[in-house]
Amino acid sequence: MVKVKTFGSQLKVFHVKEELDALDKQVNDFIKENKVDKVISVSDTTTASVEGGTIGVIRVIAYE
């Protein structure tokens, strides 16, 4: 059965690299802790402020 999990992270100016690394770690830890055998898809999208600046990222994984 295919399952979907969503992760999110705020992005702050001058800290994006560290925040994306933390998001990667969070996703990898989830995969390891839940013994995911097969990742079907990974998708990232950004969220924006009213002014149009990128303020966050949402990562969705589909897995079995």
Secondary structure, 3 states (H helix, E strand, C coil): CCEEEEEEEECCCCCHHHHHHHHHHHHHHHHHHCCCCCEEEEEEEEEECCCCCEEEEEEEEEEC
